[in-house]
Amino acid sequence: MSALPYLDEQALAAALPMGAAVDVLAEALLAGLDPEATPLRPAVDVPAGQLLLMPAAWGGYAGVKVATVAPGNPERGLPRIQGVYLLLDGRTLAPLAALPGIALTSLRTPAVSALAVRHLAPQGAASLLVFGTGPQAWGHVTALREVRPVERVTVAGRDQDRAAAFAGRCRALGLEAAVAAGPDLTRRAVAEADLIACCTSARTPLFPGGLVKDDAVVVAVGSHEPAARELDGDLIARATVVVEARGAALAEAGDLITPLSAGMITDGHIAGNLADLVGGGVIPGAGPGVFKSVGMAWEDLVVAAAAYRKWAASR
């Protein structure tokens, strides 16, 4: 038996750049992929944290990501979330390739957000506020530039040195960049931003939702737990809310579950899932747009399969 191919981070990036990842996700949804049909991921508690198992099948392929969540890792200088992806032939279920979980997640999550922003945000959206300074925050800068003419980035982070370094990386791309140092500057940045990307491990809202302007779009990707949220109920209640899948969001998204439990919204407040949005079935309201992502197995599969096809064709 030959060794199982391993598409490392460099191979993945070469096979499927960010813009191409956005496109293959859109193509799968337009071809009939139903996000609601993806099984919810089981979470298994272990002494160091959690194991998340994310299986899916679509378009001639199957696959599973084993993701790990270790809350103590940042203190060790290690990523909080790690994992590995196994891609399988959809007919025989024979293994085809393995991919690094961090690199795959760092590609597909911003690509999913960018796909939502492509359909929710005004064409001229040029200013971006990013909460967080990690791989997901950086991925959202690169991804949102693929779908909107982002010129200015403001970064809000707990560590000011990391935030300053992040802003420097943005300037190296030719962007205007600044750090929102302190609550007053953060509130001003929220009120002025066309796009807001929340990419943190926060368990309570990052900012007052009433500050967000009516034509802004907010994406929140940092939490997948019912008791954790980055957005407050005021923002959710006045927004056109889109999710990857209703079932997953109502089971895992504290950003929605909390205002639901408080009676601020009903589950009918969700305007649609990502397939509805891409297919033209979501009608924006008068307030901001919100895309709440918890991360789903179908996204990993679509991106991993597309990268594998490109990689295999180049051999």
N, C-alpha and C positions, 0 to 999 in steps of 0.2 A: 504494500500500500504506500503510495507516495505521500510525502508530508503535506499537511493541510496548509494552504497558502495563508499568510498573515499580511493583511494590508495595513501597514503601520500609518502613523499620522501623516507622513510625507506622501505616501502612496495614495491615501484617501484624499488629501488636498489636491494632488495632481489630477486624480481621476474625476473629481467632482468639485469644482469651485463653488463658492457660495451662491452666485447667481444661478448656476445650473441646478443646485439643490432646491432652490425656490421653485424653479420651473418643473422639476420632476414631481414634486409634491402636488403642484397644481394639476399636472397631467393625470396623476393617479386619481385625484378627486373627480375631475371631469370625466374620467373613464368609468366611474361608477363605484370607486372604493367608498364604503360606508363606514365612517369613523365609529358609529354607534355599534357596529358589529364586532369591534375589537374587544376581547375579554379584558375585564379589569385586572390589573396586576395584583397578585398576592404579595403581601409584605410579611416577611418572616423575621421576627425579633431574634437577635443573637446578642451575646454579651457586649460586643463592641458597637452595636447599632442595629442596622436592618439589612436584609437581603431583599431586593425587589426583582421579581421574575416577570419578564415582559415578552410573551410570545405573540406572534402574528403570522398570517399567511395571506398572500395576495400576488397575483400576476405571475404565476409560475415559480414563486419562491416562498419559502417559510423561514422563520428565524426566531431567535430568542436572545434577549439581552439580560444578562445577570448584572444588575447594578447594586452597588454597596453604598450604604450611607453610614459613615463613621463620624459622629459629631466631635470626637476628640482629636481627629486628624489634623486640623489646622494648627493646633498647639505643637504637633510633631513635625510641622512643615510639610504635611501631606494633604492632598485634595480631600475634601469632605465626601465627595461622591466619586466613585471609581466604577470599573466594570469591564466586561468583555462582551462582544457580540458574536454569535455563531449563525452564519448564513447557510441555509439548506436548500437543496433542490426541492421544489414544491411537489413534484410527482413521486420521487423516490425517498425523499427526506434524507438523502445522503449529504453529508457536510461538504460545503463548497469553499468556505473561507472563514477566517476569524478576523475581527476588526477591533481596535482599541475602543473601549466604551467611552472614555473621556473625550477622545477626538470626535467620535460619532455624535455624541450628545452635544458637543460644542459646535457642531455643524448643523445638525437637524433642528435644534431648538431655536436658534436665531433665524434659520430659514423659514420655519413655521410662522414665527412672529412677522417676518418680512412679508410672507404671503398674505397674512391678515391685514397688515398695514397697506399693502398694495391695493386692497379693495375698500379699506375704511378711511384712509387719510386723504385730505386735500392734495391735489397734485403738487402744489407749491410748498409743501411742508419742508422747512429748511433748518429748523432748530430742534435739537435733540437734547433732552436731559436724561442722563443715565444714573440710576442708583445702583451702586456696586462697582467694584474695581477688578473682579475676577474674570475668568475665561468667558463666562456668559455675557458679562457686560461688554467686553471687547468684541465678542461675536456679534452682539446686537449693533454696535457701531458699524462694523463692516457689512452686515446684512441689510440694515435699513438704508445704507447708502446705495444699495443695489436697486431699490424701488422708489426712493424719493431723493430730491436734490439737497441732501443734508450738507450744510455749510458750517454750522456752529454746533459744538458739543459742550455741554456743561456736565461735570461729573460731581456726584455727591457720594462721599464715602466716609466711613467711620475713621479710617486711618488717613490723615492728611498727606503724609508722605506718599502713600500709594496712590491717592487721588491725584497728586501733582504729577507723579510719574505717568499715570494714565493719560492725563491731559497732554503731557509731552508726546506720548505715542500718537495721540490724535493730531497734534501739530505736525508731526512727521509725515502724516498723510495729506497735509495741505489744508487741514481744517482749522478754523478758529476754535480755541478751546480755553475753558476756564474751570476753576474749582468753586463749587458752592460751599464756602467755608462758613459754617454757622447756620443757625435756624433762619435768620432773616434773609440771607442770600438764597437759601434753599427754597423758602416760600416764594421769593421773587422769581426764581428760576422755574418753579412749578407753574406760576401764573403766566409766564411768557412762552413756555415751550409749545412747539407744534406737536412734538412726539415725546413721550415719556416711556422709558424702558426700566422696569423694576426687576432687578436681577440680584436679589439679596437673600439672605437666610433669615430675614426679619420675621418675627411672629406677630407683630402688631403693625398697624398702618404707618406708612412712611411719611405721609403728609395729609393735610386736610383736603378732602376731595372737592370741597367748594372752591378751591383755588384754581382748579383746572378749567381752562377756557373751553367754550362750547364746541369749537371746531378742532380741538386737540384729540389725539388718539393715545391711549395708554395701553401698554402691554405689560402683563405681570406674569413672570415665569418662575419666581423664586421658591414658591411653596407648593407642596402637593399633599398637605395634611389638613384635615377638617378644622383643626384648632389654630392654624397659622394663616396669616394673611398679610399682604402688603398694601392693600387698598381698603379704604373705609366704606361704610355703608352709604354715606352721602353720595360718594362718587358713583357707586354701583347703581343706586336708585335713580340717578339722573342720566345714566349713560345708555347707549345702545350696546348691549353686552353680547359678545360672540365668544363661543368656547370651541374647543376641539370636538368634543362630543358631550351631549347633555348628561348622559349617564355617568361618565367619568367626572365631570365637573361637580355634579350634585353629590357624588360620593367622596371627592377628595379636595375640592377647592374651598378652603376656609373663607376666601374673599367673597364667595357667594353663600356658603352655608351659614355664616354668621348673620348677615342681614336677613336671610330667609328665616332663621330661628327667631330673630327679633321682630319679624313681621314688617320689615321695611320693604320687602319685595316678595313676590311669589315666584314659583319655578317657571311660570309663564313669562317672566320678565326677560328671560334669555331670548334674544332676537333670532338666534340660529346657531348651528354648528359650522365648522369650517367648510364643509361641503356645501351647505346652504349659501354661505358667503361667496365662495368661488363661483357657484352656479348662478349667482344673481338673485338669490332668494331672500336677502336681508335688506330691509328698508331702514336706512339710518334715521334716527330721530333728531330732535332739536339740540340735544346735549352732546357731550363728548362720546367718542367711541372707546370701548374697552375690549381688549382681547385677553382673556384669562386662559393660560396654558398650564396644564399639569404634567405634560409629557406623556405620549402614548406610543405603544409598541408599533403601530402601523407606520408611524413616521420614521422610526429606526429602520424598519424593513424596506420601505421605499427608497430611502437614501442609500442604505447599504447595498441593495440590489443594483441600483443604478451605478454606484461606484464600482462594484464588482464587474458589471458588464463592460464598463469602459476600461478597467484594468485588464480584464481577460482579452479584450479585443486588441490591446496594445502589446500583448506578449508575442 
